[in-house]
């Protein structure tokens, strides 16, 4: 079974950002807020993936 919830440390590694950047992105509304599961903040992997997709720069199409 695939894991769907990841911890803060896993998010940082997965996205490739630091903790301060993560919190700045959350404060600005650019990154999804975590769910509190037990005593830990966790993110649903699909929300993190969607953030990465939405953050990708659009590449112009090149005519051949």
CHARMM-style PDB file with segment names, atoms N, HN, CA, C and O in Angstrom:
ATOM      1  N   UNK     1       0.829  -1.175   0.000  1.00  0.00      PROA
ATOM      2  CA  UNK     1       0.000   0.000   0.000  1.00  0.00      PROA
ATOM      3  C   UNK     1       0.882   1.249   0.000  1.00  0.00      PROA
ATOM      4  O   UNK     1       1.869   1.326   0.732  1.00  0.00      PROA
ATOM      5  N   UNK     2       0.521   2.201  -0.810  1.00  0.00      PROA
ATOM      6  HN  UNK     2      -0.281   2.139  -1.404  1.00  0.00      PROA
ATOM      7  CA  UNK     2       1.281   3.434  -0.953  1.00  0.00      PROA
ATOM      8  C   UNK     2       1.024   4.394   0.207  1.00  0.00      PROA
ATOM      9  O   UNK     2      -0.113   4.562   0.648  1.00  0.00      PROA
ATOM     10  N   UNK     3       2.093   5.020   0.692  1.00  0.00      PROA
ATOM     11  HN  UNK     3       3.016   4.883   0.334  1.00  0.00      PROA
ATOM     12  CA  UNK     3       1.932   6.028   1.752  1.00  0.00      PROA
ATOM     13  C   UNK     3       1.322   7.282   1.157  1.00  0.00      PROA
ATOM     14  O   UNK     3       1.724   7.718   0.078  1.00  0.00      PROA
ATOM     15  N   UNK     4       0.363   7.860   1.845  1.00  0.00      PROA
ATOM     16  HN  UNK     4       0.037   7.506   2.721  1.00  0.00      PROA
ATOM     17  CA  UNK     4      -0.262   9.073   1.333  1.00  0.00      PROA
ATOM     18  C   UNK     4       0.013  10.295   2.202  1.00  0.00      PROA
ATOM     19  O   UNK     4      -0.200  11.419   1.749  1.00  0.00      PROA
ATOM     20  N   UNK     5       0.474  10.113   3.423  1.00  0.00      PROA
ATOM     21  HN  UNK     5       0.647   9.199   3.792  1.00  0.00      PROA
ATOM     22  CA  UNK     5       0.782  11.207   4.326  1.00  0.00      PROA
ATOM     23  C   UNK     5       2.278  11.243   4.585  1.00  0.00      PROA
ATOM     24  O   UNK     5       2.875  10.218   4.911  1.00  0.00      PROA
ATOM     25  N   UNK     6       2.897  12.431   4.440  1.00  0.00      PROA
ATOM     26  HN  UNK     6       2.412  13.264   4.175  1.00  0.00      PROA
ATOM     27  CA  UNK     6       4.329  12.548   4.680  1.00  0.00      PROA
ATOM     28  C   UNK     6       4.592  13.637   5.723  1.00  0.00      PROA
ATOM     29  O   UNK     6       3.827  14.591   5.863  1.00  0.00      PROA
ATOM     30  N   UNK     7       5.697  13.462   6.446  1.00  0.00      PROA
ATOM     31  HN  UNK     7       6.318  12.687   6.333  1.00  0.00      PROA
ATOM     32  CA  UNK     7       6.068  14.371   7.529  1.00  0.00      PROA
ATOM     33  C   UNK     7       6.742  15.628   6.979  1.00  0.00      PROA
ATOM     34  O   UNK     7       7.036  15.726   5.788  1.00  0.00      PROA
ATOM     35  N   UNK     8       6.974  16.570   7.865  1.00  0.00      PROA
ATOM     36  HN  UNK     8       6.735  16.490   8.833  1.00  0.00      PROA
ATOM     37  CA  UNK     8       7.647  17.813   7.479  1.00  0.00      PROA
ATOM     38  C   UNK     8       9.016  17.520   6.882  1.00  0.00      PROA
ATOM     39  O   UNK     8       9.364  18.063   5.833  1.00  0.00      PROA
ATOM     40  N   UNK     9       9.791  16.671   7.536  1.00  0.00      PROA
ATOM     41  HN  UNK     9       9.508  16.230   8.387  1.00  0.00      PROA
ATOM     42  CA  UNK     9      11.127  16.344   7.027  1.00  0.00      PROA
ATOM     43  C   UNK     9      11.057  15.717   5.635  1.00  0.00      PROA
ATOM     44  O   UNK     9      11.885  16.011   4.773  1.00  0.00      PROA
ATOM     45  N   UNK    10      10.075  14.861   5.425  1.00  0.00      PROA
ATOM     46  HN  UNK    10       9.403  14.622   6.125  1.00  0.00      PROA
ATOM     47  CA  UNK    10       9.914  14.231   4.114  1.00  0.00      PROA
ATOM     48  C   UNK    10       9.502  15.255   3.064  1.00  0.00      PROA
ATOM     49  O   UNK    10       9.953  15.180   1.921  1.00  0.00      PROA
ATOM     50  N   UNK    11       8.657  16.205   3.433  1.00  0.00      PROA
ATOM     51  HN  UNK    11       8.291  16.266   4.361  1.00  0.00      PROA
ATOM     52  CA  UNK    11       8.256  17.268   2.497  1.00  0.00      PROA
ATOM     53  C   UNK    11       9.481  18.077   2.083  1.00  0.00      PROA
ATOM     54  O   UNK    11       9.675  18.351   0.899  1.00  0.00      PROA
ATOM     55  N   UNK    12      10.303  18.458   3.050  1.00  0.00      PROA
ATOM     56  HN  UNK    12      10.146  18.235   4.012  1.00  0.00      PROA
ATOM     57  CA  UNK    12      11.492  19.253   2.758  1.00  0.00      PROA
ATOM     58  C   UNK    12      12.406  18.551   1.766  1.00  0.00      PROA
ATOM     59  O   UNK    12      12.904  19.176   0.830  1.00  0.00      PROA
ATOM     60  N   UNK    13      12.629  17.264   1.963  1.00  0.00      PROA
ATOM     61  HN  UNK    13      12.224  16.756   2.723  1.00  0.00      PROA
ATOM     62  CA  UNK    13      13.471  16.491   1.047  1.00  0.00      PROA
ATOM     63  C   UNK    13      12.800  16.315  -0.313  1.00  0.00      PROA
ATOM     64  O   UNK    13      13.447  16.441  -1.353  1.00  0.00      PROA
ATOM     65  N   UNK    14      11.501  16.024  -0.299  1.00  0.00      PROA
ATOM     66  HN  UNK    14      10.975  15.922   0.545  1.00  0.00      PROA
ATOM     67  CA  UNK    14      10.748  15.752  -1.528  1.00  0.00      PROA
ATOM     68  C   UNK    14      10.693  16.975  -2.433  1.00  0.00      PROA
ATOM     69  O   UNK    14      10.849  16.864  -3.649  1.00  0.00      PROA
ATOM     70  N   UNK    15      10.470  18.149  -1.831  1.00  0.00      PROA
ATOM     71  HN  UNK    15      10.344  18.239  -0.843  1.00  0.00      PROA
ATOM     72  CA  UNK    15      10.338  19.378  -2.608  1.00  0.00      PROA
ATOM     73  C   UNK    15      11.701  20.033  -2.848  1.00  0.00      PROA
ATOM     74  O   UNK    15      11.882  20.757  -3.827  1.00  0.00      PROA
ATOM     75  N   UNK    16      12.650  19.778  -1.956  1.00  0.00      PROA
ATOM     76  HN  UNK    16      12.503  19.190  -1.161  1.00  0.00      PROA
ATOM     77  CA  UNK    16      13.984  20.342  -2.120  1.00  0.00      PROA
ATOM     78  C   UNK    16      14.081  21.775  -1.613  1.00  0.00      PROA
ATOM     79  O   UNK    16      14.768  22.604  -2.211  1.00  0.00      PROA
ATOM     80  N   UNK    17      13.397  22.067  -0.517  1.00  0.00      PROA
ATOM     81  HN  UNK    17      12.839  21.394  -0.032  1.00  0.00      PROA
ATOM     82  CA  UNK    17      13.434  23.394   0.072  1.00  0.00      PROA
ATOM     83  C   UNK    17      13.783  23.281   1.551  1.00  0.00      PROA
ATOM     84  O   UNK    17      13.761  22.191   2.123  1.00  0.00      PROA
ATOM     85  N   UNK    18      14.103  24.409   2.159  1.00  0.00      PROA
ATOM     86  HN  UNK    18      14.120  25.295   1.695  1.00  0.00      PROA
ATOM     87  CA  UNK    18      14.396  24.450   3.582  1.00  0.00      PROA
ATOM     88  C   UNK    18      13.136  24.737   4.390  1.00  0.00      PROA
ATOM     89  O   UNK    18      12.094  25.106   3.847  1.00  0.00      PROA
ATOM     90  N   UNK    19      13.259  24.561   5.675  1.00  0.00      PROA
ATOM     91  HN  UNK    19      14.105  24.262   6.116  1.00  0.00      PROA
ATOM     92  CA  UNK    19      12.132  24.748   6.589  1.00  0.00      PROA
ATOM     93  C   UNK    19      11.598  26.183   6.528  1.00  0.00      PROA
ATOM     94  O   UNK    19      10.385  26.384   6.482  1.00  0.00      PROA
ATOM     95  N   UNK    20      12.492  27.183   6.527  1.00  0.00      PROA
ATOM     96  HN  UNK    20      13.478  27.019   6.564  1.00  0.00      PROA
ATOM     97  CA  UNK    20      12.053  28.583   6.485  1.00  0.00      PROA
ATOM     98  C   UNK    20      11.274  28.873   5.201  1.00  0.00      PROA
ATOM     99  O   UNK    20      10.266  29.579   5.231  1.00  0.00      PROA
ATOM    100  N   UNK    21      11.739  28.334   4.083  1.00  0.00      PROA
ATOM    101  HN  UNK    21      12.558  27.761   4.059  1.00  0.00      PROA
ATOM    102  CA  UNK    21      11.045  28.531   2.812  1.00  0.00      PROA
ATOM    103  C   UNK    21       9.673  27.880   2.841  1.00  0.00      PROA
ATOM    104  O   UNK    21       8.705  28.450   2.337  1.00  0.00      PROA
ATOM    105  N   UNK    22       9.579  26.699   3.423  1.00  0.00      PROA
ATOM    106  HN  UNK    22      10.365  26.236   3.833  1.00  0.00      PROA
ATOM    107  CA  UNK    22       8.288  26.014   3.537  1.00  0.00      PROA
ATOM    108  C   UNK    22       7.289  26.886   4.290  1.00  0.00      PROA
ATOM    109  O   UNK    22       6.153  27.064   3.850  1.00  0.00      PROA
ATOM    110  N   UNK    23       7.721  27.429   5.429  1.00  0.00      PROA
ATOM    111  HN  UNK    23       8.643  27.285   5.787  1.00  0.00      PROA
ATOM    112  CA  UNK    23       6.808  28.239   6.237  1.00  0.00      PROA
ATOM    113  C   UNK    23       6.448  29.553   5.550  1.00  0.00      PROA
ATOM    114  O   UNK    23       5.327  30.039   5.699  1.00  0.00      PROA
ATOM    115  N   UNK    24       7.387  30.136   4.796  1.00  0.00      PROA
ATOM    116  HN  UNK    24       8.298  29.742   4.675  1.00  0.00      PROA
ATOM    117  CA  UNK    24       7.078  31.352   4.029  1.00  0.00      PROA
ATOM    118  C   UNK    24       6.041  31.051   2.948  1.00  0.00      PROA
ATOM    119  O   UNK    24       5.112  31.830   2.732  1.00  0.00      PROA
ATOM    120  N   UNK    25       6.209  29.916   2.272  1.00  0.00      PROA
ATOM    121  HN  UNK    25       6.964  29.283   2.447  1.00  0.00      PROA
ATOM    122  CA  UNK    25       5.249  29.526   1.230  1.00  0.00      PROA
ATOM    123  C   UNK    25       3.864  29.271   1.819  1.00  0.00      PROA
ATOM    124  O   UNK    25       2.857  29.650   1.222  1.00  0.00      PROA
ATOM    125  N   UNK    26       3.811  28.636   2.980  1.00  0.00      PROA
ATOM    126  HN  UNK    26       4.630  28.328   3.464  1.00  0.00      PROA
ATOM    127  CA  UNK    26       2.517  28.387   3.622  1.00  0.00      PROA
ATOM    128  C   UNK    26       1.869  29.700   4.036  1.00  0.00      PROA
ATOM    129  O   UNK    26       0.662  29.877   3.871  1.00  0.00      PROA
ATOM    130  N   UNK    27       2.661  30.616   4.570  1.00  0.00      PROA
ATOM    131  HN  UNK    27       3.641  30.471   4.703  1.00  0.00      PROA
ATOM    132  CA  UNK    27       2.120  31.898   5.023  1.00  0.00      PROA
ATOM    133  C   UNK    27       1.546  32.703   3.857  1.00  0.00      PROA
ATOM    134  O   UNK    27       0.528  33.378   4.006  1.00  0.00      PROA
ATOM    135  N   UNK    28       2.200  32.628   2.698  1.00  0.00      PROA
ATOM    136  HN  UNK    28       3.027  32.079   2.577  1.00  0.00      PROA
ATOM    137  CA  UNK    28       1.743  33.376   1.523  1.00  0.00      PROA
ATOM    138  C   UNK    28       0.607  32.672   0.785  1.00  0.00      PROA
ATOM    139  O   UNK    28       0.032  33.226  -0.152  1.00  0.00      PROA
ATOM    140  N   UNK    29       0.286  31.456   1.208  1.00  0.00      PROA
ATOM    141  HN  UNK    29       0.753  31.006   1.970  1.00  0.00      PROA
ATOM    142  CA  UNK    29      -0.776  30.707   0.546  1.00  0.00      PROA
ATOM    143  C   UNK    29      -0.302  29.903  -0.647  1.00  0.00      PROA
ATOM    144  O   UNK    29      -1.112  29.316  -1.365  1.00  0.00      PROA
ATOM    145  N   UNK    30       1.004  29.870  -0.866  1.00  0.00      PROA
ATOM    146  HN  UNK    30       1.662  30.346  -0.283  1.00  0.00      PROA
ATOM    147  CA  UNK    30       1.545  29.158  -2.016  1.00  0.00      PROA
ATOM    148  C   UNK    30       1.751  27.673  -1.800  1.00  0.00      PROA
ATOM    149  O   UNK    30       1.956  26.930  -2.760  1.00  0.00      PROA
ATOM    150  N   UNK    31       1.699  27.232  -0.558  1.00  0.00      PROA
ATOM    151  HN  UNK    31       1.532  27.836   0.222  1.00  0.00      PROA
ATOM    152  CA  UNK    31       1.909  25.819  -0.258  1.00  0.00      PROA
ATOM    153  C   UNK    31       0.776  25.355   0.638  1.00  0.00      PROA
ATOM    154  O   UNK    31       0.352  26.086   1.533  1.00  0.00      PROA
ATOM    155  N   UNK    32       0.278  24.136   0.405  1.00  0.00      PROA
ATOM    156  HN  UNK    32       0.623  23.542  -0.321  1.00  0.00      PROA
ATOM    157  CA  UNK    32      -0.849  23.657   1.217  1.00  0.00      PROA
ATOM    158  C   UNK    32      -0.500  23.537   2.696  1.00  0.00      PROA
ATOM    159  O   UNK    32       0.639  23.234   3.051  1.00  0.00      PROA
ATOM    160  N   UNK    33      -1.465  23.771   3.535  1.00  0.00      PROA
ATOM    161  HN  UNK    33      -2.391  24.018   3.247  1.00  0.00      PROA
ATOM    162  CA  UNK    33      -1.293  23.639   4.986  1.00  0.00      PROA
ATOM    163  C   UNK    33      -1.333  22.154   5.360  1.00  0.00      PROA
ATOM    164  O   UNK    33      -2.009  21.362   4.703  1.00  0.00      PROA
ATOM    165  N   UNK    34      -0.616  21.787   6.401  1.00  0.00      PROA
ATOM    166  HN  UNK    34      -0.066  22.430   6.935  1.00  0.00      PROA
ATOM    167  CA  UNK    34      -0.618  20.384   6.823  1.00  0.00      PROA
ATOM    168  C   UNK    34      -1.863  20.036   7.625  1.00  0.00      PROA
ATOM    169  O   UNK    34      -2.570  20.912   8.122  1.00  0.00      PROA
ATOM    170  N   UNK    35      -2.108  18.756   7.736  1.00  0.00      PROA
ATOM    171  HN  UNK    35      -1.534  18.044   7.331  1.00  0.00      PROA
ATOM    172  CA  UNK    35      -3.130  18.233   8.650  1.00  0.00      PROA
ATOM    173  C   UNK    35      -2.400  17.827   9.921  1.00  0.00      PROA
ATOM    174  O   UNK    35      -1.259  17.367   9.869  1.00  0.00      PROA
ATOM    175  N   UNK    36      -3.044  17.993  11.037  1.00  0.00      PROA
ATOM    176  HN  UNK    36      -3.971  18.366  11.080  1.00  0.00      PROA
ATOM    177  CA  UNK    36      -2.459  17.569  12.308  1.00  0.00      PROA
ATOM    178  C   UNK    36      -2.909  16.130  12.547  1.00  0.00      PROA
ATOM    179  O   UNK    36      -4.093  15.873  12.764  1.00  0.00      PROA
ATOM    180  N   UNK    37      -1.972  15.205  12.509  1.00  0.00      PROA
ATOM    181  HN  UNK    37      -1.010  15.413  12.334  1.00  0.00      PROA
ATOM    182  CA  UNK    37      -2.267  13.791  12.731  1.00  0.00      PROA
ATOM    183  C   UNK    37      -1.467  13.364  13.958  1.00  0.00      PROA
ATOM    184  O   UNK    37      -0.238  13.293  13.926  1.00  0.00      PROA
ATOM    185  N   UNK    38      -2.184  13.086  15.026  1.00  0.00      PROA
ATOM    186  HN  UNK    38      -3.182  13.143  15.052  1.00  0.00      PROA
ATOM    187  CA  UNK    38      -1.515  12.834  16.303  1.00  0.00      PROA
ATOM    188  C   UNK    38      -0.879  14.129  16.757  1.00  0.00      PROA
ATOM    189  O   UNK    38      -1.561  15.144  16.898  1.00  0.00      PROA
ATOM    190  N   UNK    39       0.411  14.103  16.986  1.00  0.00      PROA
ATOM    191  HN  UNK    39       0.966  13.279  16.872  1.00  0.00      PROA
ATOM    192  CA  UNK    39       1.111  15.329  17.371  1.00  0.00      PROA
ATOM    193  C   UNK    39       2.037  15.818  16.266  1.00  0.00      PROA
ATOM    194  O   UNK    39       2.928  16.630  16.518  1.00  0.00      PROA
ATOM    195  N   UNK    40       1.835  15.331  15.039  1.00  0.00      PROA
ATOM    196  HN  UNK    40       1.112  14.671  14.835  1.00  0.00      PROA
ATOM    197  CA  UNK    40       2.691  15.706  13.916  1.00  0.00      PROA
ATOM    198  C   UNK    40       1.902  16.407  12.825  1.00  0.00      PROA
ATOM    199  O   UNK    40       0.721  16.135  12.607  1.00  0.00      PROA
ATOM    200  N   UNK    41       2.592  17.323  12.143  1.00  0.00      PROA
ATOM    201  HN  UNK    41       3.551  17.544  12.320  1.00  0.00      PROA
ATOM    202  CA  UNK    41       2.048  17.904  10.923  1.00  0.00      PROA
ATOM    203  C   UNK    41       2.358  16.949   9.777  1.00  0.00      PROA
ATOM    204  O   UNK    41       3.488  16.481   9.636  1.00  0.00      PROA
ATOM    205  N   UNK    42       1.352  16.665   8.966  1.00  0.00      PROA
ATOM    206  HN  UNK    42       0.434  17.045   9.080  1.00  0.00      PROA
ATOM    207  CA  UNK    42       1.568  15.787   7.811  1.00  0.00      PROA
ATOM    208  C   UNK    42       0.835  16.355   6.602  1.00  0.00      PROA
ATOM    209  O   UNK    42      -0.215  16.987   6.717  1.00  0.00      PROA
ATOM    210  N   UNK    43       1.428  16.106   5.447  1.00  0.00      PROA
ATOM    211  HN  UNK    43       2.281  15.592   5.354  1.00  0.00      PROA
ATOM    212  CA  UNK    43       0.864  16.572   4.191  1.00  0.00      PROA
ATOM    213  C   UNK    43       0.436  15.374   3.365  1.00  0.00      PROA
ATOM    214  O   UNK    43       1.094  14.333   3.362  1.00  0.00      PROA
ATOM    215  N   UNK    44      -0.671  15.536   2.668  1.00  0.00      PROA
ATOM    216  HN  UNK    44      -1.205  16.381   2.670  1.00  0.00      PROA
ATOM    217  CA  UNK    44      -1.108  14.504   1.734  1.00  0.00      PROA
ATOM    218  C   UNK    44      -0.211  14.620   0.507  1.00  0.00      PROA
ATOM    219  O   UNK    44      -0.043  15.709  -0.042  1.00  0.00      PROA
ATOM    220  N   UNK    45       0.361  13.511   0.082  1.00  0.00      PROA
ATOM    221  HN  UNK    45       0.225  12.626   0.528  1.00  0.00      PROA
ATOM    222  CA  UNK    45       1.339  13.512  -1.003  1.00  0.00      PROA
ATOM    223  C   UNK    45       0.762  14.097  -2.294  1.00  0.00      PROA
ATOM    224  O   UNK    45       1.488  14.738  -3.054  1.00  0.00      PROA
ATOM    225  N   UNK    46      -0.529  13.886  -2.553  1.00  0.00      PROA
ATOM    226  HN  UNK    46      -1.119  13.366  -1.936  1.00  0.00      PROA
ATOM    227  CA  UNK    46      -1.132  14.420  -3.783  1.00  0.00      PROA
ATOM    228  C   UNK    46      -1.175  15.947  -3.767  1.00  0.00      PROA
ATOM    229  O   UNK    46      -1.045  16.574  -4.818  1.00  0.00      PROA
ATOM    230  N   UNK    47      -1.355  16.555  -2.597  1.00  0.00      PROA
ATOM    231  HN  UNK    47      -1.461  16.046  -1.743  1.00  0.00      PROA
ATOM    232  CA  UNK    47      -1.331  18.020  -2.509  1.00  0.00      PROA
ATOM    233  C   UNK    47       0.071  18.555  -2.762  1.00  0.00      PROA
ATOM    234  O   UNK    47       0.239  19.594  -3.401  1.00  0.00      PROA
ATOM    235  N   UNK    48       1.072  17.847  -2.263  1.00  0.00      PROA
ATOM    236  HN  UNK    48       0.935  17.003  -1.744  1.00  0.00      PROA
ATOM    237  CA  UNK    48       2.459  18.255  -2.493  1.00  0.00      PROA
ATOM    238  C   UNK    48       2.801  18.098  -3.973  1.00  0.00      PROA
ATOM    239  O   UNK    48       3.433  18.978  -4.557  1.00  0.00      PROA
ATOM    240  N   UNK    49       2.394  16.999  -4.575  1.00  0.00      PROA
ATOM    241  HN  UNK    49       1.881  16.284  -4.100  1.00  0.00      PROA
ATOM    242  CA  UNK    49       2.614  16.794  -6.009  1.00  0.00      PROA
ATOM    243  C   UNK    49       1.939  17.887  -6.828  1.00  0.00      PROA
ATOM    244  O   UNK    49       2.521  18.383  -7.793  1.00  0.00      PROA
ATOM    245  N   UNK    50       0.725  18.268  -6.459  1.00  0.00      PROA
ATOM    246  HN  UNK    50       0.253  17.865  -5.675  1.00  0.00      PROA
ATOM    247  CA  UNK    50       0.007  19.317  -7.188  1.00  0.00      PROA
ATOM    248  C   UNK    50       0.738  20.652  -7.058  1.00  0.00      PROA
ATOM    249  O   UNK    50       0.805  21.415  -8.022  1.00  0.00      PROA
ATOM    250  N   UNK    51       1.283  20.941  -5.878  1.00  0.00      PROA
ATOM    251  HN  UNK    51       1.228  20.322  -5.095  1.00  0.00      PROA
ATOM    252  CA  UNK    51       2.086  22.154  -5.697  1.00  0.00      PROA
ATOM    253  C   UNK    51       3.270  22.147  -6.667  1.00  0.00      PROA
ATOM    254  O   UNK    51       3.548  23.157  -7.313  1.00  0.00      PROA
ATOM    255  N   UNK    52       3.963  21.017  -6.770  1.00  0.00      PROA
ATOM    256  HN  UNK    52       3.736  20.197  -6.245  1.00  0.00      PROA
ATOM    257  CA  UNK    52       5.117  20.925  -7.663  1.00  0.00      PROA
ATOM    258  C   UNK    52       4.711  21.121  -9.114  1.00  0.00      PROA
ATOM    259  O   UNK    52       5.407  21.807  -9.863  1.00  0.00      PROA
ATOM    260  N   UNK    53       3.600  20.531  -9.518  1.00  0.00      PROA
ATOM    261  HN  UNK    53       3.035  19.974  -8.910  1.00  0.00      PROA
ATOM    262  CA  UNK    53       3.116  20.685 -10.895  1.00  0.00      PROA
ATOM    263  C   UNK    53       2.767  22.143 -11.164  1.00  0.00      PROA
ATOM    264  O   UNK    53       3.141  22.695 -12.198  1.00  0.00      PROA
ATOM    265  N   UNK    54       2.049  22.765 -10.231  1.00  0.00      PROA
ATOM    266  HN  UNK    54       1.746  22.316  -9.390  1.00  0.00      PROA
ATOM    267  CA  UNK    54       1.639  24.162 -10.402  1.00  0.00      PROA
ATOM    268  C   UNK    54       2.825  25.114 -10.401  1.00  0.00      PROA
ATOM    269  O   UNK    54       2.739  26.208 -10.959  1.00  0.00      PROA
ATOM    270  N   UNK    55       3.934  24.713  -9.778  1.00  0.00      PROA
ATOM    271  HN  UNK    55       4.003  23.825  -9.324  1.00  0.00      PROA
ATOM    272  CA  UNK    55       5.112  25.576  -9.678  1.00  0.00      PROA
ATOM    273  C   UNK    55       6.048  25.455 -10.866  1.00  0.00      PROA
ATOM    274  O   UNK    55       6.983  26.243 -11.002  1.00  0.00      PROA
ATOM    275  N   UNK    56       5.807  24.482 -11.722  1.00  0.00      PROA
ATOM    276  HN  UNK    56       5.046  23.841 -11.611  1.00  0.00      PROA
ATOM    277  CA  UNK    56       6.688  24.277 -12.864  1.00  0.00      PROA
ATOM    278  C   UNK    56       6.541  25.430 -13.855  1.00  0.00      PROA
ATOM    279  O   UNK    56       5.426  25.842 -14.175  1.00  0.00      PROA
ATOM    280  N   UNK    57       7.671  25.946 -14.339  1.00  0.00      PROA
ATOM    281  HN  UNK    57       8.577  25.611 -14.080  1.00  0.00      PROA
ATOM    282  CA  UNK    57       7.563  26.998 -15.347  1.00  0.00      PROA
ATOM    283  C   UNK    57       7.016  26.421 -16.648  1.00  0.00      PROA
ATOM    284  O   UNK    57       7.308  25.284 -17.016  1.00  0.00      PROA
ATOM    285  N   UNK    58       6.233  27.215 -17.319  1.00  0.00      PROA
ATOM    286  HN  UNK    58       5.996  28.140 -17.020  1.00  0.00      PROA
ATOM    287  CA  UNK    58       5.660  26.786 -18.603  1.00  0.00      PROA
ATOM    288  C   UNK    58       6.717  26.972 -19.677  1.00  0.00      PROA
ATOM    289  O   UNK    58       7.292  28.050 -19.822  1.00  0.00      PROA
ATOM    290  N   UNK    59       6.960  25.926 -20.413  1.00  0.00      PROA
ATOM    291  HN  UNK    59       6.493  25.050 -20.295  1.00  0.00      PROA
ATOM    292  CA  UNK    59       7.949  25.982 -21.490  1.00  0.00      PROA
ATOM    293  C   UNK    59       7.236  26.345 -22.794  1.00  0.00      PROA
ATOM    294  O   UNK    59       6.224  25.737 -23.141  1.00  0.00      PROA
ATOM    295  N   UNK    60       7.774  27.349 -23.523  1.00  0.00      PROA
ATOM    296  HN  UNK    60       8.596  27.843 -23.240  1.00  0.00      PROA
ATOM    297  CA  UNK    60       7.140  27.703 -24.803  1.00  0.00      PROA
ATOM    298  C   UNK    60       7.322  26.569 -25.801  1.00  0.00      PROA
ATOM    299  O   UNK    60       8.338  25.873 -25.797  1.00  0.00      PROA
ATOM    300  N   UNK    61       6.321  26.396 -26.656  1.00  0.00      PROA
ATOM    301  HN  UNK    61       5.495  26.961 -26.659  1.00  0.00      PROA
ATOM    302  CA  UNK    61       6.423  25.373 -27.697  1.00  0.00      PROA
ATOM    303  C   UNK    61       7.344  25.890 -28.800  1.00  0.00      PROA
ATOM    304  O   UNK    61       7.273  27.047 -29.214  1.00  0.00      PROA
ATOM    305  N   UNK    62       8.205  24.990 -29.255  1.00  0.00      PROA
ATOM    306  HN  UNK    62       8.262  24.050 -28.918  1.00  0.00      PROA
ATOM    307  CA  UNK    62       9.155  25.347 -30.303  1.00  0.00      PROA
ATOM    308  C   UNK    62       8.651  24.783 -31.618  1.00  0.00      PROA
ATOM    309  O   UNK    62       8.353  23.593 -31.724  1.00  0.00      PROA
ATOM    310  N   UNK    63       8.557  25.657 -32.630  1.00  0.00      PROA
ATOM    311  HN  UNK    63       8.799  26.623 -32.544  1.00  0.00      PROA
ATOM    312  CA  UNK    63       8.128  25.184 -33.955  1.00  0.00      PROA
ATOM    313  C   UNK    63       9.285  24.487 -34.623  1.00  0.00      PROA
ATOM    314  O   UNK    63      10.429  24.937 -34.551  1.00  0.00      PROA
ATOM    315  N   UNK    64       8.977  23.380 -35.276  1.00  0.00      PROA
ATOM    316  HN  UNK    64       8.048  23.014 -35.334  1.00  0.00      PROA
ATOM    317  CA  UNK    64      10.021  22.624 -35.980  1.00  0.00      PROA
ATOM    318  C   UNK    64       9.997  22.940 -37.449  1.00  0.00      PROA
ATOM    319  OT1 UNK    64      10.801  22.402 -38.210  1.00  0.00      PROA
TER     320      UNK     64
END
